[in-house]
Each structure stands twice: as structure tokens, then as C-alpha cells.
Amino acid sequence: MRRAPFALIAALLCASPVAAGEKHYSNQRFGTSVSFPAEIFSRASIPPANGDGMTWFSTDGASLAVFGGYNVLSQSPRDLIAETAGPGVTITYSRAGEDWAVVSGTEGEDIFYRRSEFGADDVVHSVILRYPARLKARYDPLVGPIAASLDGP
């Protein structure tokens, strides 16, 4: 009987931090979708008139933006990464594939993480997680599961 409690504990420890109390958002205009912990990102912005995405906020200063958009400038994944660089931005990690890009770093007192997927019909689907650097231990474990849930049609 000692095996069952151990298996239960192991399963709970390995569970994704997004699984319990998760919210699934899907953008009607572009089909961009993502899952995230609703108890952390509990306050939503007012939806934009063009319906391209949403932003949610936590009570401790973090934000999660999910959006789609047409690639009107015909950017490549590497172009998107280069566009992120600017005054006050330090890029600490970036990678690009044929149809995706990831870039993260710091801007002022915040850590940011962006994942974008270049989908059908020349639409780019993106998720940006931003949080105060002092809360790194709380938010770093959420980045992977949230980014992995990003999807477009």
C-alpha cells in the first residue's frame, strides 16, 4: 500500500503548473489560443475593438498578452527577434526556427518571454509573458507550459 501514496505524490509533483485551475483562451479573429493559470492571471484587459487578442494581469505586476496579427511586413522569425532589441532591452535568450521564434530577456525591472508561431494565411500567433524580476522564482516555472500551449489554426 505504500506504493499508491508515492505514485500519487509523484504524479502531483510532475503535473504542469498550468493544469490546475487553467483558463483556455482562443482568439476568434485569428484562432490564436493559449492556456494559463486563471488564479494567477485573474484580471483581463478590455478586449480591443479589432479583436486581435487579450491581455491578463496578476495582482503582483505580471502580465500575459496573447494575440495574432497579419505578417504585413513579411518578417521572418529572425526579424522578429531583431525587432525586440532596443534601448533598455537586454536579450538573454533567442532562438528561431523556420516558422517560430522565441526571445527573452529583461527590460528595466521586468523579465519578458515571447514566443511567436508563423501560421497559415500569413498570421503570426504570439504570447508575451512579462513579470517583475523579483518574482522570477514564481513565474519561471509557468513560462514553459504557457508557451507550449500556444497554438494557431
Backbone as CSV, one residue per row, in Angstrom:
resi,resn,N_x,N_y,N_z,CA_x,CA_y,CA_z,C_x,C_y,C_z
1,MET,0.802,-1.201,0.000,0.000,0.000,0.000,0.848,1.271,0.000
2,ARG,2.115,1.162,0.298,2.971,2.338,0.312,3.183,2.871,-1.099
3,ARG,3.015,2.027,-2.081,3.244,2.415,-3.462,2.212,3.432,-3.969
4,ALA,0.959,3.246,-3.640,-0.101,4.141,-4.117,0.119,5.587,-3.668
5,PRO,0.396,5.856,-2.374,0.637,7.247,-1.987,1.867,7.828,-2.680
6,PHE,2.913,7.034,-2.847,4.107,7.529,-3.519,3.792,7.891,-4.966
7,ALA,3.023,7.054,-5.646,2.660,7.315,-7.036,1.818,8.589,-7.141
8,LEU,0.920,8.786,-6.188,0.092,9.983,-6.192,0.949,11.232,-5.981
9,ILE,1.867,11.172,-5.053,2.759,12.303,-4.790,3.619,12.593,-6.013
10,ALA,4.152,11.557,-6.632,4.978,11.732,-7.826,4.175,12.364,-8.957
11,ALA,2.944,11.926,-9.128,2.091,12.485,-10.188,1.803,13.960,-9.934
12,LEU,1.561,14.324,-8.680,1.292,15.720,-8.348,2.527,16.590,-8.561
13,LEU,3.687,16.090,-8.227,4.920,16.848,-8.405,5.256,17.057,-9.864
14,CYS,4.893,16.122,-10.724,5.202,16.211,-12.141,4.132,16.950,-12.929
15,ALA,3.029,17.258,-12.305,1.927,17.914,-13.017,2.337,19.306,-13.466
16,SER,1.858,19.694,-14.603,2.123,21.020,-15.142,1.514,22.074,-14.229
17,PRO,2.224,23.195,-13.989,1.660,24.230,-13.151,0.425,24.878,-13.764
18,VAL,0.189,24.700,-15.060,-0.953,25.299,-15.718,-2.200,24.432,-15.581
19,ALA,-2.040,23.142,-15.296,-3.143,22.184,-15.323,-4.255,22.505,-14.323
20,ALA,-3.917,22.795,-13.094,-4.940,23.054,-12.076,-5.463,24.475,-12.222
21,GLY,-6.763,24.634,-12.365,-7.376,25.956,-12.481,-6.978,26.709,-13.728
22,GLU,-6.787,26.004,-14.825,-6.339,26.690,-16.025,-7.496,27.315,-16.795
23,LYS,-7.172,28.359,-17.514,-8.114,29.015,-18.411,-7.587,28.795,-19.823
24,HIS,-8.487,28.526,-20.743,-8.104,28.388,-22.143,-8.734,29.541,-22.905
25,TYR,-7.896,30.309,-23.587,-8.365,31.440,-24.383,-8.115,31.142,-25.849
26,SER,-9.082,31.454,-26.673,-8.934,31.317,-28.115,-9.447,32.587,-28.773
27,ASN,-8.612,33.197,-29.565,-8.933,34.428,-30.265,-9.807,34.100,-31.468
28,GLN,-10.974,34.698,-31.531,-11.898,34.395,-32.624,-11.419,34.922,-33.971
29,ARG,-10.708,36.032,-33.975,-10.292,36.624,-35.251,-9.209,35.812,-35.946
30,PHE,-8.158,35.412,-35.196,-7.026,34.719,-35.803,-6.898,33.261,-35.381
31,GLY,-7.666,32.842,-34.393,-7.570,31.467,-33.910,-6.406,31.221,-32.980
32,THR,-5.733,32.279,-32.537,-4.624,32.148,-31.598,-5.181,31.663,-30.265
33,SER,-4.557,30.623,-29.698,-5.056,30.109,-28.417,-3.902,29.787,-27.483
34,VAL,-4.230,29.811,-26.183,-3.243,29.531,-25.144,-3.987,29.138,-23.863
35,SER,-3.311,28.385,-23.008,-3.837,28.024,-21.688,-2.912,28.609,-20.630
36,PHE,-3.511,29.047,-19.516,-2.718,29.664,-18.458,-3.456,29.542,-17.126
37,PRO,-2.741,29.724,-16.001,-3.379,29.606,-14.682,-4.290,30.806,-14.396
38,ALA,-5.584,30.536,-14.346,-6.580,31.590,-14.148,-6.461,32.253,-12.779
39,GLU,-5.995,31.513,-11.778,-5.885,32.096,-10.445,-4.750,33.115,-10.360
40,ILE,-3.778,33.032,-11.253,-2.678,33.997,-11.253,-3.003,35.179,-12.155
41,PHE,-3.412,34.898,-13.379,-3.781,35.957,-14.326,-5.299,36.103,-14.286
42,SER,-5.767,36.815,-13.284,-7.201,36.845,-12.987,-7.931,38.075,-13.513
43,ARG,-7.209,39.085,-13.930,-7.847,40.320,-14.373,-7.557,40.544,-15.850
44,ALA,-8.593,40.584,-16.668,-8.437,40.741,-18.111,-8.570,42.207,-18.512
45,SER,-7.855,42.560,-19.581,-7.989,43.893,-20.149,-9.323,43.989,-20.891
46,ILE,-9.663,45.183,-21.271,-10.831,45.369,-22.123,-10.434,44.866,-23.511
47,PRO,-11.252,44.011,-24.124,-10.891,43.494,-25.448,-10.739,44.629,-26.455
48,PRO,-9.705,44.581,-27.297,-9.538,45.631,-28.302,-10.644,45.545,-29.356
49,ALA,-10.945,46.660,-29.959,-12.018,46.729,-30.959,-11.745,45.819,-32.158
50,ASN,-10.469,45.642,-32.511,-10.165,44.826,-33.695,-10.156,43.328,-33.398
51,GLY,-10.295,42.942,-32.127,-10.396,41.530,-31.768,-9.148,40.709,-32.018
52,ASP,-7.967,41.340,-31.966,-6.756,40.580,-32.278,-6.138,39.848,-31.094
53,GLY,-6.603,40.087,-29.865,-6.044,39.375,-28.720,-6.527,39.944,-27.403
54,MET,-5.864,39.507,-26.327,-6.226,39.929,-24.971,-4.965,39.975,-24.119
55,THR,-5.063,40.734,-23.030,-4.004,40.762,-22.023,-4.651,40.507,-20.664
56,TRP,-3.970,39.696,-19.861,-4.410,39.424,-18.490,-3.319,39.895,-17.544
57,PHE,-3.733,40.271,-16.327,-2.811,40.797,-15.336,-2.934,40.024,-14.033
58,SER,-1.826,39.954,-13.306,-1.837,39.365,-11.970,-1.880,40.509,-10.962
59,THR,-2.109,40.179,-9.733,-2.146,41.206,-8.689,-0.753,41.667,-8.278
60,ASP,0.279,40.933,-8.694,1.649,41.290,-8.293,2.480,41.934,-9.402
61,GLY,1.845,42.351,-10.495,2.553,43.095,-11.529,2.914,42.334,-12.790
62,ALA,2.553,41.071,-12.899,2.844,40.301,-14.109,1.729,40.502,-15.129
63,SER,2.057,40.246,-16.393,1.035,40.316,-17.436,1.267,39.216,-18.464
64,LEU,0.195,38.851,-19.131,0.222,37.816,-20.165,-0.581,38.342,-21.348
65,ALA,0.086,38.574,-22.470,-0.578,39.056,-23.683,-0.611,37.928,-24.701
66,VAL,-1.765,37.730,-25.325,-1.956,36.698,-26.338,-2.618,37.376,-27.532
67,PHE,-2.011,37.232,-28.708,-2.564,37.931,-29.859,-2.112,37.298,-31.168
68,GLY,-2.831,37.622,-32.187,-2.480,37.231,-33.544,-2.432,38.477,-34.392
69,GLY,-1.778,38.368,-35.525,-1.714,39.509,-36.429,-1.181,39.080,-37.778
70,TYR,-1.571,39.813,-38.789,-1.060,39.525,-40.127,0.394,39.953,-40.221
71,ASN,1.188,39.182,-40.905,2.607,39.472,-41.090,2.763,40.428,-42.278
72,VAL,2.257,41.650,-42.114,2.209,42.617,-43.211,3.596,43.076,-43.663
73,LEU,4.604,42.952,-42.803,5.962,43.341,-43.172,6.781,42.159,-43.678
74,SER,6.133,41.002,-43.813,6.810,39.769,-44.265,8.051,39.468,-43.436
75,GLN,7.921,39.623,-42.130,9.047,39.351,-41.236,9.324,37.858,-41.150
76,SER,10.578,37.537,-40.989,10.984,36.164,-40.698,11.044,36.024,-39.175
77,PRO,11.142,34.799,-38.678,11.322,34.641,-37.229,12.549,35.409,-36.705
78,ARG,13.636,35.407,-37.459,14.839,36.145,-37.026,14.601,37.662,-37.022
79,ASP,13.803,38.153,-37.968,13.457,39.582,-37.986,12.697,39.961,-36.723
80,LEU,11.792,39.097,-36.299,11.002,39.360,-35.106,11.906,39.480,-33.879
81,ILE,12.895,38.617,-33.795,13.848,38.683,-32.672,14.630,39.992,-32.720
82,ALA,15.124,40.355,-33.904,15.901,41.590,-34.046,15.068,42.812,-33.688
83,GLU,13.777,42.781,-34.003,12.880,43.884,-33.698,12.705,44.082,-32.190
84,THR,12.885,43.012,-31.419,12.717,43.076,-29.968,13.821,43.894,-29.306
85,ALA,15.025,43.859,-29.889,16.150,44.599,-29.322,15.879,46.097,-29.397
86,GLY,16.304,46.809,-28.381,16.117,48.253,-28.368,16.685,48.845,-27.101
87,PRO,16.570,50.154,-26.948,17.090,50.806,-25.747,16.444,50.231,-24.484
88,GLY,17.276,49.889,-23.522,16.778,49.369,-22.253,16.419,47.897,-22.262
89,VAL,16.561,47.238,-23.401,16.244,45.820,-23.527,17.541,45.014,-23.590
90,THR,17.632,43.997,-22.741,18.760,43.071,-22.796,18.204,41.703,-23.158
91,ILE,18.588,41.194,-24.313,18.143,39.867,-24.732,19.099,38.839,-24.141
92,THR,18.534,37.901,-23.374,19.358,36.873,-22.732,19.236,35.522,-23.425
93,TYR,18.195,35.352,-24.242,17.996,34.092,-24.958,17.174,34.370,-26.203
94,SER,17.582,33.769,-27.310,16.765,33.844,-28.519,17.064,32.628,-29.380
95,ARG,16.022,32.178,-30.036,16.128,31.048,-30.958,15.044,31.185,-31.994
96,ALA,15.340,30.728,-33.186,14.349,30.795,-34.250,14.428,29.540,-35.095
97,GLY,13.275,29.106,-35.550,13.179,28.012,-36.493,12.592,28.551,-37.787
98,GLU,12.171,27.668,-38.642,11.600,28.091,-39.919,10.295,28.865,-39.738
99,ASP,9.490,28.453,-38.744,8.185,29.091,-38.560,7.883,29.458,-37.110
100,TRP,8.916,29.712,-36.314,8.726,30.111,-34.916,9.922,30.918,-34.424
101,ALA,9.685,31.688,-33.371,10.751,32.462,-32.736,10.473,32.557,-31.245
102,VAL,11.541,32.522,-30.465,11.475,32.703,-29.020,12.534,33.734,-28.662
103,VAL,12.150,34.677,-27.833,13.103,35.671,-27.352,12.734,36.021,-25.917
104,SER,13.743,36.108,-25.068,13.501,36.510,-23.681,14.652,37.363,-23.197
105,GLY,14.386,38.075,-22.128,15.405,38.946,-21.572,14.824,39.842,-20.508
106,THR,15.448,41.001,-20.358,14.999,41.958,-19.356,14.768,43.318,-20.005
107,GLU,13.845,44.027,-19.426,13.595,45.415,-19.814,13.274,46.153,-18.528
108,GLY,14.172,47.012,-18.120,14.025,47.675,-16.826,14.053,46.635,-15.722
109,GLU,13.055,46.659,-14.865,12.966,45.728,-13.735,12.176,44.466,-14.071
110,ASP,11.791,44.310,-15.339,10.962,43.179,-15.745,11.722,42.146,-16.563
111,ILE,11.264,40.908,-16.440,11.701,39.816,-17.314,10.582,39.632,-18.334
112,PHE,10.947,39.396,-19.590,9.934,39.122,-20.600,10.286,37.839,-21.348
113,TYR,9.270,37.195,-21.859,9.423,35.992,-22.676,8.383,36.079,-23.782
114,ARG,8.811,35.939,-25.029,7.887,35.971,-26.165,8.097,34.741,-27.033
115,ARG,6.999,34.096,-27.368,7.014,33.011,-28.344,6.037,33.382,-29.448
116,SER,6.488,33.260,-30.683,5.638,33.551,-31.833,5.725,32.383,-32.803
117,GLU,4.576,32.038,-33.360,4.495,30.978,-34.361,3.905,31.566,-35.636
118,PHE,4.593,31.312,-36.732,4.168,31.819,-38.030,3.270,30.768,-38.655
119,GLY,1.977,31.096,-38.751,0.985,30.112,-39.172,0.490,30.320,-40.592
120,ALA,-0.604,29.652,-40.868,-1.235,29.706,-42.185,-1.792,31.112,-42.445
121,ASP,-2.017,31.409,-43.668,-2.595,32.694,-44.098,-1.765,33.886,-43.647
122,ASP,-0.449,33.682,-43.478,0.483,34.749,-43.114,0.121,35.426,-41.786
123,VAL,-0.355,34.624,-40.826,-0.694,35.119,-39.495,0.394,34.701,-38.512
124,VAL,0.787,35.628,-37.647,1.748,35.340,-36.587,0.969,35.287,-35.273
125,HIS,1.094,34.167,-34.559,0.440,33.959,-33.267,1.495,34.159,-32.185
126,SER,1.185,34.972,-31.177,2.193,35.297,-30.165,1.641,35.274,-28.752
127,VAL,2.542,34.986,-27.823,2.263,35.094,-26.399,3.467,35.807,-25.774
128,ILE,3.188,36.804,-24.928,4.247,37.526,-24.216,3.925,37.498,-22.731
129,LEU,4.842,36.945,-21.980,4.738,36.907,-20.524,5.756,37.903,-19.985
130,ARG,5.301,38.802,-19.102,6.173,39.820,-18.515,5.928,39.822,-17.010
131,TYR,7.027,39.850,-16.227,6.880,39.839,-14.775,8.079,40.493,-14.105
132,PRO,7.872,41.044,-12.906,8.977,41.666,-12.177,10.085,40.642,-11.896
133,ALA,11.326,41.047,-12.097,12.470,40.152,-11.892,12.499,39.585,-10.474
134,ARG,12.009,40.326,-9.508,11.997,39.841,-8.126,11.069,38.639,-7.944
135,LEU,10.179,38.384,-8.922,9.244,37.261,-8.851,9.637,36.122,-9.787
136,LYS,10.894,36.092,-10.166,11.424,35.074,-11.081,11.101,33.648,-10.624
137,ALA,11.278,33.355,-9.355,11.023,32.001,-8.841,9.558,31.597,-9.010
138,ARG,8.651,32.555,-8.960,7.231,32.238,-9.106,6.844,32.034,-10.578
139,TYR,7.369,32.877,-11.469,6.905,32.868,-12.852,7.731,32.010,-13.810
140,ASP,9.004,31.816,-13.551,9.813,30.988,-14.456,9.198,29.609,-14.711
141,PRO,8.661,28.917,-13.680,8.066,27.604,-13.939,6.801,27.652,-14.809
142,LEU,6.181,28.809,-14.941,4.972,28.935,-15.754,5.270,29.185,-17.229
143,VAL,6.441,29.709,-17.514,6.786,30.097,-18.884,6.669,28.922,-19.854
144,GLY,7.298,27.797,-19.540,7.290,26.637,-20.439,5.899,26.117,-20.753
145,PRO,5.088,25.812,-19.740,3.743,25.311,-20.026,2.860,26.305,-20.785
146,ILE,2.959,27.593,-20.456,2.146,28.575,-21.164,2.611,28.666,-22.627
147,ALA,3.915,28.783,-22.836,4.444,28.888,-24.205,4.118,27.634,-25.026
148,ALA,4.213,26.461,-24.390,3.939,25.213,-25.104,2.457,25.096,-25.516
149,SER,1.586,25.816,-24.822,0.159,25.736,-25.145,-0.230,26.665,-26.288
150,LEU,0.661,27.575,-26.706,0.362,28.491,-27.799,0.056,27.708,-29.065
151,ASP,-1.042,28.080,-29.706,-1.447,27.355,-30.916,-2.216,28.304,-31.831
152,GLY,-2.162,28.001,-33.073,-2.941,28.705,-34.084,-3.462,27.674,-35.063
153,PRO,-4.441,28.039,-35.842,-5.026,27.051,-36.768,-4.050,26.608,-37.844
